[in-house]
């Protein structure tokens, strides 16, 4: 039950009952009518903009139209009070029975309350992390991994058919550097003193096991080979080892991808068949999307791959990019961008009309070009959404955290998770909007206080479960199953705190839809903190006012109704934490 959607329909019905006619003779457009929570709770429970968006259509002043509409809405049995504010906003205060129906819906639907059908089964590809397979995950990857995974969870919860994808950059120059770095560790594993790691190679100790594995498999056979011979062998083994390491790191966060897509497959040829990149070039050429030409020099420092020669160019500027983009260099070799275009086309051919990329903040320049590619290769049918994750700064009690020795020059995901646990990492990475910088303090995220959001929310769920266990202990003959709660007499819940708690829970379906529509999972984290705060606040009132306590052994019906309220809070907290990929603990000590 989405009370906001339900009352939006009631508002539209009230508009229709007034018999209003559009000044242009057309049917009234009611699509912009919304029902929201008022910014100031003292104004009411719900607010609608109906008069503000219809006044011009019917040729009336917003305030005059609002007065007429308010009178019609006042006839609704679930509306206790109607008021008009400002230039024409209509505020509604609902009768308790309306909130009681919401509570009954929550208890009846359980963890499915809030699950949406807005996605309609649409296929969505969410690509996230996609770190180069050259070392362990670092803290910068951590935020992208969590945001991408939570976004995928959220979209699935909202009714989309979601595929989680990781793009393995295993065909670039960085893989040659990885192989040469691993080969150095291989020589070390054979007993050679390699001295200091040369500049330009990866210095981290994480490559030592790779070298040892190469020595175990190949003995000293690689030493006798020329670089052109050993390089592909070492590349394959090193990439496999790094991807195993990355998967293990991601599992620490409970991040699991459905697809690991290898860039190499875009370059590969099967016999005389063209590669996927060549196939893409042929199709785009046939569609008039590429041409042979030159590009003006970019402003500022010239990139290493810029050429003042004729190249194969993609008409990116025609599709919203700042400039056309090179696909093939003057020497006939592909650019990195060529693989990006072939990859995007491959996704589209797999049936994805919505493709989401979760990238680091340093990829801001990729947004327009990715959107241009998606628009061009799909004929405007595909939506390409890019979410950038800003940097994470690590602190301990306010002091910057030093680098990890194991990694060589960065702080690893494993370091962070091993110190504070998966749940604080996941929740706090989502407790800021993805495009806002994030300060992560190891000490603060492990504090047991209201100032630690993950503790406060998880404690809310644990508190609910504790109340239910206490009830089972104090009233062993009481049936505390969900079927009993569903049949509770909710009319007994008439305290303002109880009704406010239900109204906060009623927001959950709307939060899900809004967060999914805007691709902003942080909204779920914010909402859960607010719901937990409402629960803790009401629980504290019961400490001061015994008549408000959840368990009253002298009044069984009231106890069951209040325990149903507690059960409902636990269900929504568990659902929301599940979307974020965070545990909902049964107890916390």
Secondary structure, 3 states (H helix, E strand, C coil): CCHHHHHHHHHHHHHHHCCCCCCCCCCCCCCCCCEECCCCHHHCCEEECHHHHHHHHHCCCHHHHHHHHHHHHCCCCCEEEEEEECCCEEEEEECHHHHHHHHHHHHHHHHHCCCCCCCCCCEEEEEECCCCCCCCCEHHHHHHHHHHHHHHHHHHHCCCEEEEEEEECCCCHHHHHHHHHHHHHHHHHCCCCCCCCCCCCCCCHHHHHHHHHHHHHHCCHHHHCCHHHHHHHHHHHHHHHHHHHHHHHHHHCCCCCCEEEECHHHHCCCCCCCCHHHHHHHHHHHCCCEEEECCCCCCCCCCCCCCCCCEEEECHHHHCCCCCEEEECCCCCECHHHHHHHHHHHHHHCCCCEEEEEEEHHHHHHHHHHHHHHHHHHCCCCEEEEEEECCEEEEECCEECCCCCCCCCCCEHHHHHHHHCHHHHHHHHCCCCCCCCEEEECCHHHCCCCCCHHHHHHHHHHHHHHHHHHHHHHCCCCCCCHHHHHCCCHHHCCCHHHHHHHHHHCCHHHHHHHHHHHCCCHHHHHHHHHHHHHHHHHHHHHHHCHHHCCCCCCCHHHHHHHHHHHHHHHHHHHHHHHHHCCCCCCCCC
